[in-house]
Amino acid sequence: MATGQAPDQKDVYAVVRLDSHRNFTPRPENVSVKKVVSSLADAELEVRYLNGLAPTGTIYFIQRTTVALESRPVQQVRRAPAAASASKPAPDPRSRRARADKKNKKKKKGRRK
């Protein structure tokens, strides 16, 4: 059932990046919006360009969406305190770096001097 578009909304196209799509259930941390453009032609050109340069396991695609056009000023986002953002978070256990670190630890244990 198609519904009419509200007068304060506009169709736009998001260029979306999907990392490691091996198991067709992408996790939120593997999906990100690269760019939002107003025309389909611009989105297609951007997707073709990015897919040509994308590493293995990464794809870019187009998602049509709507944005609300509001006349009120945008509120600024609060920034986190610098002390809280200074600590480095632990890598995701499924990440390439975490697997490499784990592999190196196993190799070091087995060595004899």
Residue pairs with C-beta under 8 A, 6 or more apart in sequence:
5 11
5 66
6 68
8 68
8 69
8 70
9 66
9 67
9 68
9 69
10 38
10 66
10 67
10 69
11 64
11 65
11 66
12 36
12 37
12 38
12 64
12 65
12 66
12 67
13 36
13 37
13 38
13 39
13 40
13 42
13 43
13 62
13 63
13 64
13 65
14 33
14 35
14 36
14 43
14 62
14 63
14 64
14 65
15 33
15 34
15 35
15 36
15 37
15 43
15 46
15 47
15 50
15 60
15 61
15 62
16 31
16 32
16 33
16 34
16 60
16 61
16 62
16 63
17 31
17 32
17 33
17 34
17 50
17 58
17 59
17 60
18 26
18 30
18 31
18 58
18 59
18 60
18 61
19 30
19 31
19 57
19 58
20 30
20 57
20 58
21 30
21 57
21 59
22 57
29 92
34 46
34 50
34 60
35 46
36 65
36 67
37 43
37 46
40 62
40 64
43 62
44 62
46 60
47 60
47 61
47 62
50 60
51 59
51 60
54 60
91 97
91 98
91 101
92 98
